[in-house]
Amino acid sequence: MECISISHKTAGAQLRQRFAFSPKEAEECVKKLADRPEKIRAVLLSTCNRTEIYVQGQAGSFSILEELLAEKSGTDPERIRETVRRYEGKSAIRHLFWVTCGMDSMVLGEDEILGQVRNAYQLCVACQAAGYEIHAVFQAALACAKRIKTETMISKASVSVATLAAAEVFHFRPGKKTVLLIGSSGRIGGTILKNLLGRKEIRVIATTRTHRGLYRDGSGQVQNVDYADRYAWLDQADAVISATASPHYTITAGRAKEAVRTRKERLFVDVSVPADIDAGIGKMEGCRLVSIDDFKTLARQNNEERQQAAKDAAGILEEECSALFKALALHEAAGRMEEWKSRYEGMPFEKLVYLLRDRMDSRSFEALLRALE
């Protein structure tokens, strides 16, 4: 397996957003790779913090993937090579496990990534682009993530970008607050909405594009409005959170200046890649803009408190990786079982042991002898 990765560890939000794939674009990309002469089977993972492509058993695919990302982003291929990280073989599999388990996230142990990896894998399966290795590796990574969340404290104190976004609102000015939430019907937006509704002093104006996106809780704490009318509600808002997958700005500085009439301090929180909120908002009088990269400091503080849980999780992760590596090795060797049986049939056991001794390194041979005890 090979993996090419652009993440919050290698690129800022502005650069990352150039590599962000919509679900439709991801599907087209997976099919395009499968239709190449090389028949590349791939899983494309695209989130606000990373874009990664995992390729099944395809040695030397990095140049193809770099060209694909260069085409997608309009970036010079040389810049791609300077930005991406490459993983192959066991290191690619280990990286997937770390990503799926939230161990490589900006917020250590965050929950959203598990669902995002599952969706990326399921898209690959739906495109009929998954082979044995992709099935085995991704199913094992998803199972490992569930085990870690069950057996370690990471799941007991789960923090994500969504919860950090809500926390920014909680800490912004005491007392009653009105929050304009754009993208409330999405996965991250829905999590933010639930967190906001945990505080009775917060009123939420939730935008929706469809009737199916309406939120109904009977408490009157949420008011549903049409997305097209979002600027009409901007003046009432003390805080604005945008969490959509839109390729365009949901709030621009020019229209915001026209819509805002009441002078007061306002908080704008953008958790999207590409950015939802025009950076010019942060330069408007009384307005503070918090973007996805601003959560790094908050995430670092949270991560420091969860290092022991991370050590426990790393132990489970290595255990699960080891089991997978053995399963993959056995699958690869299955086709040669009859050949080996014929070759070594009738050979004295002692001779076979000496043969293995001469062909194995000391660590592997010692492990074999321990396994025979």
The 8 nearest C-alpha neighbors of each residue, nearest first, counted from 0:
[[1, 56, 55, 88, 54, 87, 91, 57],
 [0, 2, 87, 54, 86, 91, 53, 88],
 [3, 1, 53, 86, 52, 91, 85, 54],
 [2, 4, 85, 52, 51, 84, 83, 86],
 [5, 3, 51, 84, 83, 50, 6, 85],
 [4, 6, 83, 50, 49, 9, 51, 84],
 [7, 5, 49, 8, 9, 48, 10, 4],
 [6, 8, 48, 10, 9, 11, 49, 105],
 [9, 7, 6, 10, 5, 11, 105, 48],
 [8, 10, 6, 7, 82, 5, 83, 11],
 [11, 9, 7, 15, 14, 6, 8, 12],
 [10, 12, 14, 13, 15, 7, 292, 9],
 [11, 13, 15, 14, 16, 292, 10, 272],
 [14, 12, 16, 15, 11, 17, 273, 274],
 [13, 15, 12, 16, 11, 17, 10, 18],
 [16, 14, 12, 17, 18, 13, 10, 11],
 [15, 17, 273, 19, 272, 18, 13, 14],
 [16, 18, 72, 15, 14, 19, 13, 273],
 [19, 17, 16, 72, 15, 20, 50, 71],
 [18, 20, 16, 17, 45, 50, 15, 21],
 [21, 19, 24, 25, 45, 18, 22, 23],
 [20, 22, 24, 23, 25, 19, 244, 45],
 [23, 21, 25, 24, 26, 20, 45, 27],
 [24, 22, 26, 21, 25, 27, 20, 28],
 [25, 23, 21, 27, 26, 20, 22, 28],
 [24, 26, 22, 28, 23, 27, 20, 21],
 [27, 25, 23, 29, 28, 24, 22, 30],
 [28, 26, 24, 30, 25, 29, 31, 23],
 [27, 29, 31, 25, 26, 30, 24, 32],
 [30, 28, 26, 32, 31, 27, 41, 25],
 [31, 29, 33, 27, 28, 32, 34, 26],
 [30, 32, 28, 34, 29, 33, 27, 35],
 [31, 33, 39, 29, 35, 34, 30, 28],
 [34, 32, 38, 39, 30, 31, 40, 35],
 [33, 35, 31, 32, 38, 30, 36, 39],
 [34, 36, 38, 37, 32, 33, 31, 39],
 [35, 37, 38, 34, 39, 33, 32, 31],
 [36, 38, 35, 39, 33, 34, 32, 57],
 [39, 37, 33, 35, 36, 34, 40, 32],
 [38, 40, 33, 32, 37, 41, 35, 54],
 [41, 39, 128, 33, 55, 54, 129, 38],
 [42, 40, 54, 53, 29, 39, 55, 43],
 [41, 43, 53, 123, 52, 120, 119, 44],
 [44, 42, 52, 51, 119, 25, 41, 45],
 [43, 45, 51, 119, 50, 52, 42, 116],
 [44, 46, 50, 49, 20, 19, 43, 51],
 [47, 45, 49, 48, 50, 44, 19, 115],
 [46, 48, 272, 271, 49, 45, 273, 19],
 [49, 47, 7, 46, 6, 50, 15, 272],
 [50, 48, 6, 46, 5, 45, 47, 51],
 [49, 51, 45, 5, 44, 4, 46, 6],
 [52, 50, 4, 44, 3, 43, 5, 49],
 [51, 53, 43, 3, 2, 42, 44, 54],
 [52, 54, 2, 42, 41, 1, 43, 51],
 [55, 53, 41, 1, 0, 40, 2, 57],
 [54, 56, 0, 57, 40, 133, 132, 41],
 [57, 55, 0, 58, 54, 1, 132, 40],
 [56, 58, 55, 60, 54, 59, 0, 39],
 [57, 59, 60, 56, 1, 0, 61, 87],
 [58, 60, 61, 57, 62, 63, 1, 87],
 [61, 59, 63, 62, 58, 57, 64, 1],
 [60, 62, 64, 63, 59, 65, 3, 85],
 [61, 63, 65, 64, 60, 66, 59, 67],
 [64, 62, 66, 60, 61, 65, 67, 59],
 [65, 63, 67, 61, 66, 62, 68, 60],
 [64, 66, 62, 68, 67, 63, 61, 69],
 [67, 65, 69, 63, 64, 68, 70, 62],
 [66, 68, 64, 70, 65, 69, 71, 63],
 [69, 67, 71, 65, 70, 66, 72, 64],
 [68, 70, 74, 66, 72, 76, 67, 71],
 [71, 69, 67, 73, 68, 72, 66, 74],
 [70, 72, 68, 69, 73, 67, 18, 17],
 [73, 71, 17, 74, 69, 18, 70, 68],
 [72, 74, 70, 69, 71, 75, 17, 68],
 [75, 73, 69, 72, 76, 78, 79, 70],
 [74, 76, 78, 77, 69, 79, 73, 70],
 [77, 75, 79, 78, 69, 74, 80, 66],
 [76, 78, 80, 79, 75, 81, 74, 82],
 [79, 77, 81, 75, 76, 80, 82, 74],
 [78, 80, 76, 82, 77, 81, 83, 65],
 [79, 81, 77, 78, 82, 83, 76, 65],
 [80, 82, 78, 79, 83, 77, 84, 76],
 [83, 81, 79, 80, 9, 78, 5, 84],
 [84, 82, 5, 4, 80, 79, 81, 3],
 [83, 85, 4, 3, 5, 86, 82, 9],
 [86, 84, 3, 2, 4, 83, 87, 1],
 [87, 85, 91, 2, 90, 1, 3, 84],
 [86, 88, 1, 91, 90, 0, 2, 89],
 [89, 87, 0, 91, 90, 1, 92, 86],
 [88, 90, 92, 91, 93, 87, 0, 324],
 [89, 91, 93, 92, 88, 87, 86, 94],
 [92, 90, 86, 87, 94, 89, 88, 93],
 [93, 91, 89, 95, 94, 90, 96, 88],
 [92, 94, 90, 96, 95, 91, 89, 97],
 [95, 93, 97, 91, 92, 96, 90, 98],
 [94, 96, 98, 92, 93, 97, 99, 91],
 [95, 97, 140, 93, 99, 94, 98, 100],
 [98, 96, 102, 94, 100, 95, 103, 99],
 [97, 99, 103, 95, 101, 96, 100, 102],
 [100, 98, 96, 113, 101, 97, 95, 112],
 [99, 101, 144, 97, 102, 98, 96, 108],
 [102, 100, 108, 104, 98, 109, 99, 103],
 [101, 103, 97, 100, 107, 108, 104, 98],
 [104, 102, 98, 101, 97, 105, 107, 100],
 [105, 103, 106, 101, 107, 102, 98, 109],
 [104, 106, 107, 298, 295, 103, 7, 48],
 [107, 105, 298, 104, 109, 159, 108, 302],
 [106, 108, 104, 102, 302, 109, 101, 105],
 [107, 109, 101, 102, 153, 106, 110, 100],
 [110, 108, 159, 101, 158, 106, 107, 157],
 [109, 111, 112, 113, 159, 108, 157, 101],
 [112, 110, 113, 114, 109, 115, 159, 187],
 [111, 113, 115, 114, 110, 116, 99, 101],
 [114, 112, 99, 116, 115, 111, 110, 117],
 [113, 115, 117, 112, 116, 111, 118, 110],
 [114, 116, 112, 118, 117, 113, 119, 111],
 [115, 117, 119, 113, 118, 114, 112, 120],
 [116, 118, 114, 120, 115, 119, 121, 113],
 [119, 117, 121, 115, 116, 120, 114, 122],
 [120, 118, 116, 122, 117, 44, 121, 43],
 [119, 121, 123, 117, 122, 118, 42, 116],
 [120, 122, 124, 118, 123, 119, 125, 117],
 [121, 123, 125, 119, 124, 120, 118, 126],
 [122, 124, 120, 126, 128, 121, 125, 42],
 [123, 125, 127, 121, 129, 126, 122, 128],
 [126, 124, 122, 127, 123, 121, 128, 129],
 [125, 127, 123, 128, 124, 122, 30, 26],
 [128, 126, 124, 125, 129, 123, 130, 30],
 [127, 129, 40, 126, 123, 124, 33, 41],
 [130, 128, 124, 133, 127, 123, 40, 134],
 [131, 129, 133, 132, 134, 128, 40, 55],
 [130, 132, 134, 133, 135, 129, 136, 55],
 [133, 131, 135, 134, 130, 136, 55, 56],
 [132, 134, 136, 130, 135, 131, 129, 137],
 [135, 133, 131, 132, 137, 136, 138, 130],
 [136, 134, 132, 138, 133, 137, 131, 139],
 [135, 137, 139, 133, 138, 134, 132, 140],
 [138, 136, 140, 139, 134, 135, 133, 141],
 [137, 139, 141, 135, 140, 136, 134, 142],
 [138, 140, 142, 136, 137, 141, 143, 135],
 [141, 139, 137, 96, 143, 142, 138, 136],
 [142, 140, 144, 138, 143, 139, 137, 145],
 [143, 141, 139, 145, 144, 140, 138, 146],
 [142, 144, 140, 146, 141, 145, 139, 147],
 [145, 143, 100, 147, 141, 146, 142, 99],
 [144, 146, 142, 148, 143, 147, 149, 141],
 [145, 147, 143, 149, 144, 148, 150, 142],
 [148, 146, 144, 150, 149, 145, 151, 312],
 [147, 149, 154, 145, 146, 150, 151, 153],
 [150, 148, 146, 147, 151, 145, 154, 152],
 [149, 151, 147, 148, 146, 152, 154, 312],
 [152, 150, 153, 147, 148, 308, 149, 154],
 [151, 153, 155, 154, 308, 156, 150, 148],
 [154, 152, 151, 155, 156, 108, 308, 157],
 [153, 155, 148, 157, 152, 156, 151, 149],
 [154, 156, 152, 153, 157, 151, 148, 149],
 [157, 155, 154, 153, 158, 152, 305, 108],
 [156, 158, 154, 155, 153, 109, 108, 159],
 [157, 159, 109, 162, 156, 106, 160, 163],
 [160, 158, 109, 161, 162, 106, 163, 110],
 [159, 161, 163, 162, 164, 106, 158, 270],
 [160, 162, 164, 159, 191, 163, 187, 190],
 [163, 161, 165, 159, 164, 160, 158, 166],
 [162, 164, 166, 160, 165, 161, 159, 167],
 [165, 163, 161, 167, 162, 166, 160, 268],
 [164, 166, 162, 168, 167, 163, 191, 195],
 [165, 167, 169, 163, 168, 164, 162, 170],
 [168, 166, 164, 170, 165, 169, 171, 163],
 [167, 169, 171, 165, 166, 170, 238, 164],
 [168, 170, 166, 167, 171, 165, 172, 173],
 [171, 169, 167, 168, 172, 166, 173, 165],
 [172, 170, 168, 169, 167, 173, 266, 238],
 [171, 173, 170, 174, 169, 168, 176, 175],
 [174, 172, 171, 175, 170, 169, 176, 200],
 [175, 173, 176, 200, 172, 201, 171, 169],
 [174, 176, 200, 201, 173, 177, 202, 199],
 [177, 175, 201, 237, 202, 178, 174, 200],
 [176, 178, 202, 236, 237, 203, 201, 238],
 [179, 177, 238, 203, 236, 239, 237, 180],
 [178, 180, 239, 204, 236, 203, 205, 240],
 [181, 179, 205, 240, 239, 183, 178, 241],
 [180, 182, 241, 206, 183, 240, 242, 205],
 [183, 181, 243, 242, 188, 184, 185, 241],
 [182, 184, 188, 189, 185, 181, 205, 180],
 [183, 185, 212, 189, 182, 188, 186, 207],
 [186, 184, 188, 183, 189, 182, 187, 243],
 [185, 187, 189, 188, 190, 184, 183, 111],
 [188, 186, 190, 189, 185, 161, 191, 242],
 [187, 189, 183, 185, 191, 182, 242, 190],
 [188, 190, 192, 183, 186, 187, 191, 184],
 [191, 189, 187, 193, 192, 188, 161, 194],
 [190, 192, 188, 194, 161, 189, 193, 165],
 [193, 191, 189, 195, 190, 194, 188, 196],
 [194, 192, 196, 190, 195, 191, 189, 197],
 [193, 195, 191, 197, 192, 196, 165, 190],
 [196, 194, 192, 197, 193, 198, 165, 191],
 [195, 197, 193, 198, 194, 192, 199, 201],
 [198, 196, 195, 194, 199, 193, 201, 192],
 [199, 197, 196, 200, 201, 195, 194, 169],
 [198, 200, 201, 197, 196, 202, 220, 195],
 [201, 199, 175, 198, 176, 174, 202, 177],
 [202, 200, 176, 199, 198, 175, 177, 203],
 [201, 203, 177, 220, 178, 221, 176, 200],
 [204, 202, 221, 178, 177, 205, 179, 222],
 [203, 205, 179, 222, 221, 223, 180, 178],
 [206, 204, 180, 223, 183, 203, 222, 179],
 [207, 205, 226, 224, 181, 225, 223, 180],
 [206, 208, 226, 225, 212, 209, 224, 213],
 [207, 209, 226, 225, 212, 206, 210, 227],
 [210, 208, 211, 212, 207, 213, 225, 226],
 [209, 211, 212, 213, 208, 207, 225, 214],
 [210, 212, 209, 213, 207, 214, 208, 184],
 [211, 213, 184, 210, 209, 207, 214, 208],
 [214, 212, 211, 210, 223, 215, 207, 209],
 [215, 213, 212, 216, 223, 221, 184, 205],
 [214, 216, 217, 213, 221, 218, 219, 223],
 [217, 215, 218, 214, 219, 221, 220, 196],
 [216, 218, 219, 215, 220, 221, 214, 222],
 [219, 217, 220, 216, 221, 215, 196, 199],
 [218, 220, 221, 217, 222, 216, 202, 215],
 [219, 221, 202, 218, 203, 222, 196, 201],
 [222, 220, 203, 219, 204, 202, 223, 205],
 [221, 223, 204, 205, 203, 224, 220, 219],
 [224, 222, 205, 206, 204, 213, 221, 214],
 [225, 223, 206, 205, 226, 207, 222, 204],
 [224, 226, 207, 227, 206, 228, 208, 223],
 [225, 227, 206, 207, 229, 228, 208, 224],
 [226, 228, 225, 229, 208, 230, 206, 224],
 [229, 227, 226, 231, 225, 230, 224, 232],
 [230, 228, 226, 231, 232, 227, 233, 206],
 [231, 229, 233, 232, 228, 258, 255, 254],
 [230, 232, 228, 229, 233, 258, 234, 235],
 [233, 231, 230, 229, 234, 235, 236, 228],
 [234, 232, 230, 236, 235, 231, 258, 259],
 [233, 235, 259, 236, 232, 260, 258, 261],
 [236, 234, 233, 232, 237, 177, 261, 259],
 [237, 235, 177, 233, 238, 178, 234, 179],
 [236, 238, 265, 177, 176, 178, 266, 235],
 [237, 239, 266, 178, 236, 265, 267, 179],
 [238, 240, 179, 267, 178, 180, 268, 266],
 [241, 239, 268, 180, 267, 269, 181, 179],
 [240, 242, 181, 269, 180, 182, 243, 275],
 [243, 241, 182, 188, 271, 270, 181, 269],
 [242, 244, 182, 245, 241, 271, 185, 181],
 [243, 245, 246, 271, 242, 21, 272, 273],
 [244, 246, 247, 243, 275, 248, 249, 273],
 [245, 247, 273, 244, 248, 275, 274, 21],
 [248, 246, 245, 249, 275, 273, 274, 244],
 [249, 247, 275, 250, 276, 251, 277, 274],
 [248, 250, 275, 276, 247, 251, 241, 245],
 [251, 249, 276, 248, 277, 275, 252, 255],
 [252, 250, 277, 253, 254, 255, 248, 276],
 [251, 253, 280, 255, 279, 254, 277, 256],
 [254, 252, 256, 255, 251, 257, 279, 280],
 [253, 255, 257, 256, 251, 252, 258, 250],
 [254, 256, 258, 252, 257, 253, 259, 251],
 [257, 255, 253, 254, 259, 258, 252, 283],
 [256, 258, 254, 255, 259, 253, 260, 252],
 [259, 257, 255, 256, 230, 254, 234, 260],
 [260, 258, 234, 256, 257, 261, 255, 233],
 [259, 261, 234, 258, 262, 257, 256, 233],
 [262, 260, 259, 263, 234, 235, 258, 264],
 [261, 263, 260, 264, 285, 259, 284, 234],
 [264, 262, 285, 261, 265, 237, 286, 284],
 [263, 265, 285, 286, 266, 237, 262, 287],
 [266, 264, 286, 237, 238, 285, 263, 287],
 [265, 267, 238, 287, 286, 288, 239, 237],
 [266, 268, 288, 239, 238, 240, 287, 289],
 [269, 267, 240, 289, 288, 290, 239, 241],
 [268, 270, 290, 241, 271, 240, 276, 289],
 [271, 269, 291, 242, 290, 241, 268, 272],
 [270, 272, 274, 242, 269, 273, 275, 47],
 [273, 271, 47, 274, 16, 12, 19, 270],
 [272, 274, 16, 271, 246, 275, 19, 17],
 [273, 275, 272, 271, 276, 269, 248, 16],
 [274, 276, 248, 249, 271, 269, 241, 273],
 [277, 275, 250, 248, 274, 249, 269, 278],
 [276, 278, 251, 279, 280, 252, 250, 248],
 [279, 277, 280, 281, 276, 288, 252, 282],
 [278, 280, 277, 281, 252, 282, 283, 251],
 [281, 279, 252, 278, 282, 283, 277, 288],
 [280, 282, 288, 287, 279, 283, 286, 278],
 [283, 281, 279, 280, 284, 286, 278, 287],
 [282, 284, 280, 286, 281, 285, 279, 256],
 [283, 285, 286, 282, 281, 264, 262, 287],
 [286, 284, 264, 265, 263, 283, 287, 262],
 [285, 287, 265, 283, 284, 281, 266, 264],
 [288, 286, 266, 281, 267, 265, 289, 285],
 [287, 289, 267, 281, 268, 266, 290, 286],
 [290, 288, 268, 293, 267, 269, 287, 291],
 [291, 289, 269, 293, 292, 268, 270, 288],
 [290, 292, 270, 293, 294, 269, 271, 289],
 [291, 293, 294, 290, 295, 12, 11, 7],
 [294, 292, 290, 295, 291, 289, 296, 297],
 [293, 295, 297, 292, 296, 291, 298, 290],
 [294, 296, 298, 293, 297, 292, 299, 105],
 [297, 295, 299, 298, 294, 300, 293, 292],
 [298, 296, 294, 300, 299, 295, 301, 163],
 [297, 299, 106, 295, 301, 296, 300, 294],
 [300, 298, 302, 296, 301, 297, 295, 303],
 [301, 299, 297, 303, 298, 302, 296, 304],
 [300, 302, 298, 299, 304, 303, 297, 305],
 [301, 303, 299, 305, 304, 300, 107, 298],
 [304, 302, 300, 305, 301, 306, 299, 298],
 [305, 303, 302, 301, 306, 300, 307, 308],
 [306, 304, 302, 308, 303, 307, 309, 301],
 [305, 307, 309, 308, 303, 304, 310, 302],
 [308, 306, 310, 309, 305, 311, 304, 152],
 [307, 309, 311, 305, 152, 306, 310, 153],
 [308, 310, 306, 312, 307, 311, 313, 305],
 [311, 309, 313, 307, 312, 308, 306, 314],
 [312, 310, 308, 314, 309, 313, 307, 151],
 [311, 313, 309, 315, 314, 310, 147, 316],
 [314, 312, 316, 310, 315, 311, 309, 317],
 [315, 313, 311, 317, 312, 316, 318, 310],
 [316, 314, 318, 312, 313, 317, 319, 311],
 [315, 317, 313, 319, 314, 318, 320, 312],
 [318, 316, 320, 314, 319, 315, 321, 313],
 [319, 317, 315, 321, 316, 320, 314, 322],
 [318, 320, 322, 316, 321, 317, 315, 323],
 [321, 319, 317, 323, 322, 318, 316, 324],
 [320, 322, 324, 318, 323, 319, 317, 325],
 [321, 323, 319, 325, 320, 324, 326, 318],
 [324, 322, 326, 320, 325, 321, 327, 319],
 [325, 323, 321, 327, 326, 322, 328, 320],
 [324, 326, 328, 322, 323, 327, 329, 321],
 [325, 327, 323, 329, 324, 328, 330, 322],
 [328, 326, 330, 324, 329, 325, 323, 331],
 [329, 327, 325, 331, 330, 326, 324, 332],
 [328, 330, 332, 326, 331, 327, 333, 325],
 [331, 329, 327, 333, 332, 328, 326, 334],
 [330, 332, 328, 329, 333, 327, 334, 335],
 [331, 333, 329, 330, 335, 334, 328, 336],
 [334, 332, 330, 336, 335, 331, 329, 337],
 [333, 335, 332, 336, 331, 337, 330, 338],
 [336, 334, 338, 333, 332, 337, 339, 331],
 [337, 335, 339, 333, 338, 334, 340, 332],
 [336, 338, 340, 339, 335, 341, 334, 333],
 [337, 339, 335, 341, 336, 340, 342, 334],
 [340, 338, 342, 336, 341, 337, 343, 335],
 [339, 341, 337, 338, 342, 343, 344, 336],
 [340, 342, 338, 344, 339, 343, 337, 336],
 [343, 341, 339, 340, 344, 338, 337, 346],
 [342, 344, 346, 340, 341, 339, 345, 351],
 [345, 343, 341, 346, 340, 342, 339, 347],
 [344, 346, 343, 347, 342, 348, 341, 340],
 [347, 345, 343, 344, 348, 351, 350, 349],
 [348, 346, 350, 349, 345, 351, 344, 343],
 [347, 349, 351, 350, 346, 352, 353, 345],
 [350, 348, 352, 351, 347, 353, 346, 354],
 [349, 351, 353, 347, 352, 348, 354, 346],
 [352, 350, 354, 348, 349, 353, 355, 347],
 [351, 353, 349, 355, 354, 350, 356, 348],
 [354, 352, 356, 350, 355, 351, 357, 349],
 [355, 353, 351, 357, 352, 356, 350, 358],
 [354, 356, 358, 352, 353, 357, 359, 351],
 [357, 355, 353, 354, 359, 358, 364, 352],
 [356, 358, 354, 355, 359, 353, 360, 352],
 [357, 359, 355, 356, 354, 360, 353, 364],
 [360, 358, 356, 364, 357, 355, 363, 361],
 [359, 361, 363, 362, 364, 358, 356, 357],
 [360, 362, 364, 363, 365, 359, 356, 366],
 [363, 361, 365, 364, 360, 366, 359, 367],
 [362, 364, 366, 365, 360, 361, 359, 367],
 [365, 363, 367, 361, 366, 362, 359, 356],
 [366, 364, 368, 362, 367, 363, 361, 369],
 [367, 365, 363, 369, 364, 368, 370, 362],
 [366, 368, 364, 370, 365, 369, 363, 371],
 [367, 369, 365, 371, 370, 366, 364, 372],
 [370, 368, 366, 372, 371, 367, 365, 364],
 [369, 371, 367, 368, 372, 366, 365, 364],
 [372, 370, 368, 369, 367, 366, 365, 352],
 [371, 369, 370, 368, 367, 366, 365, 364]]
